[in-house]
Amino acid sequence: MSQQYNAPQQPGGYQPNYPQGSPDQMRGQQLAQTSMILGIISLFAVGIILGPLAIIKAKRAEELGGDAKVGKITGWIGTVLGALWIVGIIIYIIAFVSLMASVNA
């Protein structure tokens, strides 16, 4: 006599594993990820613009239950670095103009 193996069937057939949680939690995690990406990019380029965007997205993510510490921290660092770049450029321009004025005097 031969035995047959019958695999247990799930109701409705195959069901992939989707992320669990409410839509607000999933939206919070998406915002946290976006905040992290913007924060990291702000460390290298256009920090004065992307840094505050990362901070805003991080705050929204935290309101929806997402963990956005990385985005908030990198956003602040990017903002500060961007501001320092602008201050440095202004100082450079002032120094250049005053040097040119002293040479022509």
DSSP file (Angstrom, degrees, kcal/mol; ACC not computed):
  #  RESIDUE AA STRUCTURE BP1 BP2  ACC     N-H-->O    O-->H-N    N-H-->O    O-->H-N    TCO  KAPPA ALPHA  PHI   PSI    X-CA   Y-CA   Z-CA
    1    1 A M              0   0    0      0, 0.0     2,-0.3     0, 0.0     0, 0.0   0.000 360.0 360.0 360.0 133.7    0.0    0.0    0.0
    2    2 A S        -     0   0    0      0, 0.0     2,-0.4     0, 0.0     0, 0.0  -0.772 360.0-140.7-102.3 145.3    1.4    3.4   -0.9
    3    3 A Q        -     0   0    0     -2,-0.3     2,-0.4     2,-0.0     0, 0.0  -0.827  10.6-147.1-103.5 141.7    0.9    6.5    1.1
    4    4 A Q        -     0   0    0     -2,-0.4     2,-0.6     2,-0.0     0, 0.0  -0.866   8.8-137.9-107.9 142.1    0.2    9.9   -0.4
    5    5 A Y        -     0   0    0     -2,-0.4     2,-0.7     2,-0.0    -2,-0.0  -0.873  14.2-165.3 -99.7 122.9    1.4   13.1    1.1
    6    6 A N        -     0   0    0     -2,-0.6     3,-0.1     3,-0.0    -2,-0.0  -0.926  15.8-139.8-108.9 111.8   -1.1   16.0    1.1
    7    7 A A        -     0   0    0     -2,-0.7     2,-0.1     1,-0.1    -2,-0.0  -0.417  30.6-101.2 -67.6 142.0    0.6   19.3    1.8
    8    8 A P        -     0   0    0      0, 0.0     2,-0.4     0, 0.0    -1,-0.1  -0.421  38.3-138.8 -65.3 138.4   -1.5   21.6    4.0
    9    9 A Q        -     0   0    0     -2,-0.1     5,-0.0    -3,-0.1     3,-0.0  -0.811   3.5-137.4-102.8 137.3   -3.3   24.2    2.0
   10   10 A Q    >   -     0   0    0     -2,-0.4     3,-1.9     1,-0.1     2,-0.2  -0.684  37.1 -97.9 -85.6 145.2   -3.7   27.8    3.1
   11   11 A P  T 3  S+     0   0    0      0, 0.0    -1,-0.1     0, 0.0     0, 0.0  -0.447 110.1  14.6 -63.2 130.9   -7.1   29.3    2.6
   12   12 A G  T 3  S-     0   0    0     -2,-0.2     2,-0.2    -3,-0.0    -3,-0.0   0.524 117.3 -96.3  84.4   5.4   -7.1   31.3   -0.7
   13   13 A G  S <  S+     0   0    0     -3,-1.9     2,-0.2     2,-0.1     0, 0.0  -0.492  85.1   5.2  85.7-156.7   -3.9   29.8   -2.0
   14   14 A Y        -     0   0    0     -2,-0.2    -5,-0.0     1,-0.0     0, 0.0  -0.429  61.8-170.2 -69.1 132.3   -0.4   31.3   -1.7
   15   15 A Q        -     0   0    0     -2,-0.2    -2,-0.1     3,-0.0    -1,-0.0  -0.953  13.8-141.8-126.6 111.9   -0.2   34.5    0.4
   16   16 A P        -     0   0    0      0, 0.0     2,-0.9     0, 0.0     0, 0.0  -0.287  30.0-100.9 -67.4 157.9    3.0   36.5    0.4
   17   17 A N        -     0   0    0      3,-0.0     3,-0.0     0, 0.0    -2,-0.0  -0.715  43.7-171.8 -83.4 109.1    4.2   38.1    3.6
   18   18 A Y        -     0   0    0     -2,-0.9    -3,-0.0     1,-0.1     0, 0.0  -0.677  37.0 -85.5 -95.5 154.6    3.3   41.8    3.4
   19   19 A P        -     0   0    0      0, 0.0     2,-0.3     0, 0.0    -1,-0.1  -0.323  46.3-131.2 -59.4 139.6    4.5   44.3    6.0
   20   20 A Q        +     0   0    0     -3,-0.0     2,-0.2     6,-0.0    -3,-0.0  -0.631  56.9  73.6 -92.2 151.2    2.3   44.4    9.0
   21   21 A G  S    S-     0   0    0     -2,-0.3     0, 0.0     4,-0.0     0, 0.0  -0.561  79.3 -62.3 131.8 166.8    1.0   47.6   10.5
   22   22 A S     >  -     0   0    0     -2,-0.2     4,-2.3     1,-0.1     5,-0.2  -0.334  49.8-107.8 -76.4 162.5   -1.5   50.4    9.8
   23   23 A P  H  > S+     0   0    0      0, 0.0     4,-2.5     0, 0.0     5,-0.2   0.854 121.1  55.6 -59.3 -34.0   -1.3   52.6    6.8
   24   24 A D  H  > S+     0   0    0      2,-0.2     4,-2.4     1,-0.2     5,-0.1   0.907 107.8  47.8 -65.6 -40.7   -0.1   55.4    9.1
   25   25 A Q  H  > S+     0   0    0      2,-0.2     4,-2.1     1,-0.2    -1,-0.2   0.904 112.7  48.3 -65.8 -40.8    2.7   53.4   10.4
   26   26 A M  H  X S+     0   0    0     -4,-2.3     4,-2.1     2,-0.2    -2,-0.2   0.907 112.1  49.2 -66.2 -40.0    3.8   52.3    7.0
   27   27 A R  H  X S+     0   0    0     -4,-2.5     4,-2.5     1,-0.2    -2,-0.2   0.884 109.4  53.7 -64.5 -38.4    3.6   56.0    5.8
   28   28 A G  H  X S+     0   0    0     -4,-2.4     4,-2.2    36,-0.3    -2,-0.2   0.894 108.7  48.3 -62.3 -40.8    5.7   56.9    8.9
   29   29 A Q  H  X S+     0   0    0     -4,-2.1     4,-2.2     2,-0.2    -1,-0.2   0.882 110.7  51.1 -68.2 -37.2    8.4   54.4    7.9
   30   30 A Q  H  X S+     0   0    0     -4,-2.1     4,-2.6     2,-0.2    -2,-0.2   0.923 111.5  47.5 -63.7 -43.7    8.4   55.7    4.3
   31   31 A L  H  X S+     0   0    0     -4,-2.5     4,-2.7     1,-0.2    -2,-0.2   0.882 110.2  53.0 -64.9 -37.2    8.8   59.2    5.6
   32   32 A A  H  X S+     0   0    0     -4,-2.2     4,-2.1     2,-0.2    -1,-0.2   0.907 110.7  46.9 -63.3 -41.4   11.6   58.1    8.0
   33   33 A Q  H  X S+     0   0    0     -4,-2.2     4,-2.3     2,-0.2    -2,-0.2   0.913 112.8  48.8 -67.2 -42.4   13.4   56.4    5.1
   34   34 A T  H  X S+     0   0    0     -4,-2.6     4,-2.7     1,-0.2     5,-0.2   0.909 110.7  51.8 -62.1 -41.5   13.0   59.5    2.9
   35   35 A S  H  X S+     0   0    0     -4,-2.7     4,-2.6     1,-0.2    -2,-0.2   0.902 109.1  50.0 -60.9 -42.5   14.3   61.7    5.7
   36   36 A M  H  X S+     0   0    0     -4,-2.1     4,-2.4     2,-0.2    -2,-0.2   0.921 111.7  47.6 -63.5 -44.0   17.3   59.5    6.1
   37   37 A I  H  X S+     0   0    0     -4,-2.3     4,-2.4     2,-0.2     5,-0.2   0.935 114.0  46.4 -63.8 -46.8   18.1   59.7    2.4
   38   38 A L  H  X S+     0   0    0     -4,-2.7     4,-2.2     1,-0.2    -1,-0.2   0.900 112.4  51.8 -62.4 -39.9   17.7   63.4    2.3
   39   39 A G  H  X S+     0   0    0     -4,-2.6     4,-0.7    -5,-0.2    -2,-0.2   0.906 110.3  47.2 -63.4 -42.6   19.8   63.8    5.4
   40   40 A I  H >< S+     0   0    0     -4,-2.4     3,-0.9     1,-0.2     4,-0.5   0.921 113.2  48.0 -66.7 -43.3   22.6   61.8    4.0
   41   41 A I  H >X S+     0   0    0     -4,-2.4     4,-2.3     1,-0.2     3,-1.5   0.868 104.0  62.4 -64.2 -34.8   22.6   63.6    0.7
   42   42 A S  H 3< S+     0   0    0     -4,-2.2    -1,-0.2     1,-0.3     5,-0.2   0.728  92.9  64.9 -65.3 -19.8   22.6   66.9    2.6
   43   43 A L  T << S+     0   0    0     -3,-0.9    -1,-0.3    -4,-0.7    -2,-0.2   0.767 116.4  26.3 -69.8 -23.9   25.9   66.1    4.1
   44   44 A F  T <4 S+     0   0    0     -3,-1.5     2,-0.3    -4,-0.5    -2,-0.2   0.685 127.1  22.9-113.4 -25.3   27.5   66.2    0.7
   45   45 A A  S  < S-     0   0    0     -4,-2.3    -1,-0.3     1,-0.1     5,-0.2  -0.990 119.0  -9.2-151.5 136.3   25.4   68.6   -1.5
   46   46 A V    >>  +     0   0    0     -2,-0.3     4,-2.8     1,-0.1     3,-1.3   0.851  65.8 166.4  49.8  47.2   23.0   71.5   -1.0
   47   47 A G  H 3>  +     0   0    0      1,-0.3     4,-1.9    -5,-0.2    -1,-0.1   0.802  67.3  64.1 -62.8 -30.5   22.8   70.9    2.8
   48   48 A I  H 34 S+     0   0    0      1,-0.2    -1,-0.3     2,-0.2    31,-0.1   0.737 116.5  29.3 -68.1 -21.0   21.1   74.3    3.4
   49   49 A I  H <> S+     0   0    0     -3,-1.3     4,-1.3     2,-0.1    -2,-0.2   0.831 125.0  41.6-101.4 -50.0   18.1   73.1    1.3
   50   50 A L  H  X S+     0   0    0     -4,-2.8     4,-2.4     1,-0.2    -3,-0.2   0.804 106.7  63.6 -73.5 -28.9   18.0   69.3    1.8
   51   51 A G  H  X S+     0   0    0     -4,-1.9     4,-2.1    -5,-0.3    -1,-0.2   0.959 105.4  43.0 -60.5 -53.6   18.8   69.4    5.6
   52   52 A P  H  > S+     0   0    0      0, 0.0     4,-2.5     0, 0.0    -1,-0.2   0.870 112.3  54.9 -62.4 -34.1   15.7   71.3    6.6
   53   53 A L  H  X S+     0   0    0     -4,-1.3     4,-2.5     1,-0.2    -2,-0.2   0.918 108.0  49.6 -62.1 -41.4   13.6   69.0    4.3
   54   54 A A  H  X S+     0   0    0     -4,-2.4     4,-2.2     1,-0.2    -1,-0.2   0.898 110.8  49.9 -62.9 -40.2   15.1   66.0    6.0
   55   55 A I  H  X S+     0   0    0     -4,-2.1     4,-2.2     2,-0.2    -2,-0.2   0.916 111.2  48.5 -65.5 -43.1   14.2   67.5    9.4
   56   56 A I  H  X S+     0   0    0     -4,-2.5     4,-2.1     1,-0.2    -2,-0.2   0.928 112.7  47.6 -63.0 -45.7   10.6   68.2    8.3
   57   57 A K  H  X S+     0   0    0     -4,-2.5     4,-2.5     1,-0.2    -1,-0.2   0.885 110.4  53.4 -63.2 -37.7   10.1   64.7    7.0
   58   58 A A  H  X S+     0   0    0     -4,-2.2     4,-2.4     2,-0.2    -1,-0.2   0.904 107.6  50.2 -64.5 -41.0   11.6   63.3   10.2
   59   59 A K  H  X S+     0   0    0     -4,-2.2     4,-1.7     2,-0.2    -1,-0.2   0.911 111.9  47.6 -64.4 -41.0    9.1   65.2   12.3
   60   60 A R  H  X S+     0   0    0     -4,-2.1     4,-1.3     2,-0.2    -2,-0.2   0.903 111.0  52.2 -64.5 -40.2    6.2   64.0   10.2
   61   61 A A  H  <>S+     0   0    0     -4,-2.5     5,-3.4     1,-0.2     3,-0.3   0.908 108.5  49.9 -62.9 -41.9    7.5   60.4   10.4
   62   62 A E  H ><5S+     0   0    0     -4,-2.4     3,-1.0     1,-0.2    -1,-0.2   0.849 105.9  56.6 -66.9 -32.8    7.7   60.6   14.2
   63   63 A E  H 3<5S+     0   0    0     -4,-1.7    -1,-0.2     1,-0.2    -2,-0.2   0.825 109.5  46.9 -65.0 -29.8    4.1   61.9   14.4
   64   64 A L  T 3<5S-     0   0    0     -4,-1.3   -36,-0.3    -3,-0.3    -1,-0.2   0.354 128.8 -95.9 -94.4   5.6    3.0   58.8   12.4
   65   65 A G  T < 5S+     0   0    0     -3,-1.0    -3,-0.2     1,-0.3     2,-0.2   0.579  78.0 138.2  95.7  10.4    5.0   56.4   14.6
   66   66 A G      < -     0   0    0     -5,-3.4     2,-0.8    -6,-0.2    -1,-0.3  -0.537  56.6-122.0 -86.6 156.5    8.2   56.1   12.5
   67   67 A D        +     0   0    0     -2,-0.2     3,-0.2     1,-0.1    -5,-0.0  -0.865  41.8 160.7 -98.6 105.7   11.7   56.0   13.9
   68   68 A A     >  +     0   0    0     -2,-0.8     4,-2.1   -10,-0.2     5,-0.2  -0.096  26.2 123.1-121.3  33.8   13.4   58.9   12.2
   69   69 A K  H  > S+     0   0    0      1,-0.2     4,-2.7     2,-0.2     5,-0.2   0.920  76.9  50.5 -62.0 -44.3   16.4   59.7   14.4
   70   70 A V  H  > S+     0   0    0      1,-0.2     4,-2.7     2,-0.2     5,-0.3   0.917 111.4  47.7 -63.0 -44.1   19.0   59.2   11.6
   71   71 A G  H  > S+     0   0    0      1,-0.2     4,-1.9     2,-0.2    -1,-0.2   0.893 113.5  48.0 -63.8 -39.9   17.2   61.5    9.2
   72   72 A K  H  X S+     0   0    0     -4,-2.1     4,-2.2     2,-0.2    -2,-0.2   0.928 114.6  45.1 -67.7 -44.5   16.8   64.2   11.9
   73   73 A I  H  X S+     0   0    0     -4,-2.7     4,-2.4     2,-0.2    -2,-0.2   0.945 116.3  44.2 -66.5 -48.7   20.4   64.0   13.0
   74   74 A T  H  X S+     0   0    0     -4,-2.7     4,-2.6    -5,-0.2    -1,-0.2   0.848 111.7  55.7 -67.0 -31.2   21.9   64.0    9.5
   75   75 A G  H  X S+     0   0    0     -4,-1.9     4,-2.2    -5,-0.3    -1,-0.2   0.923 109.4  45.6 -63.8 -44.5   19.5   66.7    8.5
   76   76 A W  H  X S+     0   0    0     -4,-2.2     4,-2.5     2,-0.2    -2,-0.2   0.917 113.9  48.6 -65.3 -42.8   20.7   69.0   11.3
   77   77 A I  H  X S+     0   0    0     -4,-2.4     4,-2.7     1,-0.2    -2,-0.2   0.927 112.4  48.9 -63.3 -43.5   24.4   68.2   10.5
   78   78 A G  H  X S+     0   0    0     -4,-2.6     4,-2.5     2,-0.2    -1,-0.2   0.880 110.7  51.1 -62.2 -39.1   23.7   68.9    6.8
   79   79 A T  H  X S+     0   0    0     -4,-2.2     4,-2.4     2,-0.2    -2,-0.2   0.930 111.8  46.4 -63.6 -46.1   22.0   72.2    7.6
   80   80 A V  H  X S+     0   0    0     -4,-2.5     4,-2.5     2,-0.2    -2,-0.2   0.928 113.5  48.4 -63.6 -45.0   24.9   73.3    9.8
   81   81 A L  H  X S+     0   0    0     -4,-2.7     4,-2.1     1,-0.2    -1,-0.2   0.905 111.6  50.3 -62.5 -40.3   27.5   72.3    7.2
   82   82 A G  H  X S+     0   0    0     -4,-2.5     4,-2.0     2,-0.2    -1,-0.2   0.905 111.0  48.7 -63.0 -41.7   25.5   74.1    4.4
   83   83 A A  H  X S+     0   0    0     -4,-2.4     4,-2.5     1,-0.2    -2,-0.2   0.894 109.8  52.0 -65.6 -39.5   25.3   77.3    6.6
   84   84 A L  H  X S+     0   0    0     -4,-2.5     4,-2.7     1,-0.2    -1,-0.2   0.885 107.4  53.1 -64.2 -37.2   29.0   77.1    7.3
   85   85 A W  H  X S+     0   0    0     -4,-2.1     4,-2.4     2,-0.2    -2,-0.2   0.928 110.2  47.4 -60.6 -44.7   29.7   76.9    3.5
   86   86 A I  H  X S+     0   0    0     -4,-2.0     4,-2.3     2,-0.2    -2,-0.2   0.922 112.7  48.3 -64.9 -43.6   27.6   80.0    2.9
   87   87 A V  H  X S+     0   0    0     -4,-2.5     4,-2.5     1,-0.2    -1,-0.2   0.911 111.6  51.1 -62.4 -41.8   29.4   81.9    5.7
   88   88 A G  H  X S+     0   0    0     -4,-2.7     4,-2.4     2,-0.2    -2,-0.2   0.898 109.7  49.0 -62.0 -41.6   32.7   80.8    4.3
   89   89 A I  H  X S+     0   0    0     -4,-2.4     4,-2.5     2,-0.2    -1,-0.2   0.907 111.1  50.1 -65.1 -41.6   31.9   82.0    0.8
   90   90 A I  H  X S+     0   0    0     -4,-2.3     4,-2.5     2,-0.2    -2,-0.2   0.923 111.6  48.0 -62.8 -44.3   30.7   85.3    2.2
   91   91 A I  H  X S+     0   0    0     -4,-2.5     4,-2.7     1,-0.2    -2,-0.2   0.906 111.3  51.5 -62.2 -41.4   34.0   85.7    4.2
   92   92 A Y  H  X S+     0   0    0     -4,-2.4     4,-2.5     2,-0.2    -2,-0.2   0.920 110.8  47.6 -61.7 -44.1   36.0   84.8    1.1
   93   93 A I  H  X S+     0   0    0     -4,-2.5     4,-2.7     2,-0.2     5,-0.2   0.918 112.8  48.5 -64.5 -43.9   34.1   87.4   -1.1
   94   94 A I  H  X S+     0   0    0     -4,-2.5     4,-2.5     1,-0.2     5,-0.2   0.918 113.0  48.0 -62.5 -43.4   34.6   90.1    1.6
   95   95 A A  H  X S+     0   0    0     -4,-2.7     4,-2.1     2,-0.2    -2,-0.2   0.902 112.7  48.9 -64.1 -40.7   38.3   89.2    1.9
   96   96 A F  H  X S+     0   0    0     -4,-2.5     4,-2.4    -5,-0.2    -2,-0.2   0.927 112.6  47.2 -65.4 -44.9   38.7   89.3   -1.9
   97   97 A V  H  X S+     0   0    0     -4,-2.7     4,-2.2     1,-0.2    -2,-0.2   0.908 113.5  47.8 -64.7 -42.1   37.0   92.6   -2.3
   98   98 A S  H  X S+     0   0    0     -4,-2.5     4,-1.9    -5,-0.2    -1,-0.2   0.860 111.4  51.3 -69.0 -33.2   39.0   94.2    0.5
   99   99 A L  H  X S+     0   0    0     -4,-2.1     4,-1.8    -5,-0.2    -2,-0.2   0.921 111.2  47.5 -66.3 -43.6   42.2   92.8   -0.9
  100  100 A M  H  X S+     0   0    0     -4,-2.4     4,-1.9     1,-0.2    -2,-0.2   0.873 110.9  52.1 -65.1 -36.8   41.4   94.3   -4.3
  101  101 A A  H  X S+     0   0    0     -4,-2.2     4,-0.7     1,-0.2    -1,-0.2   0.872 110.5  47.8 -67.2 -36.6   40.5   97.6   -2.7
  102  102 A S  H  < S+     0   0    0     -4,-1.9    -2,-0.2     2,-0.2    -1,-0.2   0.815 110.8  51.4 -75.3 -29.5   43.8   97.7   -0.9
  103  103 A V  H  < S+     0   0    0     -4,-1.8    -2,-0.2     1,-0.2    -1,-0.2   0.885 112.9  45.0 -72.4 -39.0   45.8   96.9   -4.1
  104  104 A N  H  <        0   0    0     -4,-1.9    -1,-0.2     1,-0.2    -2,-0.2   0.594 360.0 360.0 -80.4 -11.6   44.1   99.6   -6.1
  105  105 A A     <        0   0    0     -4,-0.7    -1,-0.2    -5,-0.1    -2,-0.1   0.489 360.0 360.0 -79.9 360.0   44.5  102.2   -3.4
